[in-house]
Amino acid sequence: MSQISIENIVERAQAAQSEFEAAGQEDVDELIVGLAWAILEPETNRSLSKQAVLDTGLGDAEDKITKNHRKTLGLLRDLQNAPSVGVIRELPEQGLVEIARPVGVVGAIVPSTNPIATPLNKTLNAVKGRNAIILSPSPKGNAICERVVDLLQEVLRQHGHPENLIQKMPSPVSFKATHELMQQVDLLVVTGAQINVRAAYSSGTPAIGVGAGNVSVIIDETADLPSAARKVVASKTFDNATSCSSENSLVIVDEVYEQAITALQAEGGVLLNPEETQTLRDNLWMKRELNPNLIAKSASEIAAAVGFQRPDMANARMLLVEETGTGYEYPFSGEKLSPVLTLYRAANFDAACRQVREIYDFQGKGHSVGLHSIDESRPMQIGLNLPTCRVIVNQAHCFATGGSFDNGLPFSLSMGCGTWGGNSISENLNYRHYLNIVRIVRPITPAEPSVEDIFGSYWAKHGR
């Protein structure tokens, strides 16, 4: 892709954005609903989801249908009454008025693991702020992204808006072309490979990237074990663990370790013996890289591929491996992008927290920690002490982390991991990150303290 070609794409986006910036809130919100329905219409959603699995070889089509629907429906709920045009907040007692303005042209790098839900989520958030967006998919997700953009551009034309408000990089999408795009847009939002996140942050363009997943979940001695097992298995097996929010390690307090394994087995987990664990390790990684032929496959497919013969493998929903170490020499301590779950045994809750810290020192710092417990003090202990931006309590982790109808997080497919994960944000990426906020500042009654107001207590304690 030549430099001039990238320039032309960006120029078209700039022209479209300049025209769309005149749209009012009602027009913006109506367009967002129309864009979302173009993808969520049941037959379209099913067709796109099937193609996504065929093209990428990743995940499960039925689960992608569900993910596309629920994640987008939740996002629309969040956006429904959210102001994003003109005056969005007035604070007369502070003399402040906040005005929402577009950031301009957004460059969005999207992963092959979620080739429909993630680009749609970023597009709706961008358009909510009256921005243009240019999508850069992974090579495996290129064809499905092209279909998505074609459908979205048809809606733009129907509503009388410029079709270049939503574009994708021309085929074939290359690493070099994506990096050229990074230099020329106004904002980068990057989900996926950490090499792209780092490139975005070093591009010179304002960027929002998200950190690596490698979620650890603690099960303590007070947990409702059958409930915890159901939630863990439902989350870990959803879309064959393509989500960065899927559980990768369970750290189980010793007092309930055996009972927890029994509960996981009752939900379809199969515990591997040491020989099987070594066989899986030899096949799941190739020179420290995950085997692309095994990631995002079902547990039974993985078992068959590596030659496991036990009868219970045919119906396995999840493969369980026991581990004690962390780091490159213990690859099961890292992200596996498959329904393979690592089990750690901890003497008590404090030891479980130390184990999570060791895992995150290797991979996953900043993302989130799960906890199954009825002890109300323990979520706070995790939040105050571990390097994590979210503490997910008694929930199926991959459903909860990116927002859910039964928790208060905004719906998102991109989770900021704070400075722990090398990110500029520590919250779920949402529409406000796609806005410039202008503040009108008027004078108010002065609120100037005296020197004694500020220093009096300090002087009384320490002297002058």
KAMO-V278303 format. One record per pair of residues at least 24 apart in sequence whose C-alpha atoms are under 6 Angstrom apart, sorted by the first residue. I is the first residue (numbers start at 0). J is the second residue. D is the distance in whole Angstrom. If there is no record, write none. Layout:
I_J_D + I_J_D
This chain:
0_176_6 + 12_131_6 + 12_163_5 + 12_164_6 + 15_161_6 + 15_163_6 + 15_164_5 + 16_130_6 + 16_131_5 + 20_129_6 + 24_84_6 + 34_151_6 + 55_139_5 + 57_295_5 + 58_238_5 + 58_239_5 + 58_295_5 + 59_238_5 + 62_238_5 + 67_116_5 + 73_410_6 + 74_410_5 + 83_128_6 + 94_440_6 + 94_441_5 + 94_443_6 + 95_439_6 + 95_440_5 + 96_438_6 + 96_439_5 + 97_437_6 + 97_438_5 + 98_436_6 + 98_437_5 + 99_435_6 + 99_436_5 + 100_434_6 + 100_435_5 + 101_128_5 + 101_129_6 + 101_130_6 + 101_434_5 + 101_435_6 + 102_434_5 + 102_435_6 + 103_130_5 + 103_185_6 + 104_130_6 + 104_131_5 + 104_132_6 + 104_184_5 + 104_185_5 + 105_132_5 + 105_185_6 + 105_186_5 + 105_187_6 + 106_132_6 + 106_133_5 + 106_184_6 + 106_187_5 + 107_134_5 + 107_135_6 + 107_187_6 + 107_188_5 + 107_189_6 + 108_135_5 + 108_189_5 + 109_136_5 + 109_190_5 + 110_137_6 + 110_191_5 + 111_137_6 + 111_140_5 + 112_241_6 + 114_140_6 + 117_412_6 + 124_430_5 + 125_433_6 + 128_434_6 + 131_164_5 + 131_165_6 + 132_165_5 + 133_166_5 + 133_167_5 + 134_167_4 + 135_167_6 + 135_168_5 + 208_422_6 + 209_414_6 + 209_415_5 + 209_422_6 + 210_416_5 + 210_420_5 + 211_363_5 + 212_243_5 + 212_363_5 + 213_247_6 + 213_334_5 + 213_363_5 + 214_246_5 + 214_247_5 + 215_246_6 + 215_247_6 + 215_248_5 + 215_249_6 + 215_368_6 + 216_249_5 + 216_368_6 + 216_369_4 + 216_370_6 + 217_249_6 + 217_250_5 + 217_251_6 + 217_370_5 + 218_251_5 + 218_371_5 + 219_252_5 + 219_372_6 + 220_252_6 + 220_254_6 + 220_255_6 + 221_372_5 + 221_373_6 + 222_371_5 + 222_372_4 + 224_259_6 + 225_262_6 + 228_262_6 + 228_263_5 + 230_395_4 + 231_395_6 + 234_395_5 + 234_397_5 + 235_338_6 + 236_338_6 + 239_295_5 + 239_296_6 + 239_297_6 + 239_337_6 + 239_338_6 + 240_295_6 + 240_336_5 + 240_337_5 + 240_338_6 + 241_295_6 + 241_336_6 + 244_397_5 + 245_397_5 + 247_334_6 + 247_340_5 + 248_340_6 + 248_341_5 + 248_342_6 + 249_342_5 + 250_343_5 + 250_344_6 + 250_351_6 + 251_344_5 + 251_345_6 + 252_345_5 + 252_346_6 + 252_347_5 + 253_344_6 + 253_345_5 + 253_346_5 + 267_315_5 + 267_316_5 + 268_316_6 + 268_317_5 + 268_318_6 + 269_318_5 + 269_319_6 + 270_319_5 + 271_319_6 + 271_320_6 + 294_336_5 + 294_337_5 + 295_336_6 + 295_337_5 + 298_338_6 + 325_358_6 + 326_361_5 + 364_419_6 + 364_420_5 + 365_416_4 + 365_419_5 + 365_420_5 + 366_416_5 + 388_416_6 + 388_425_6
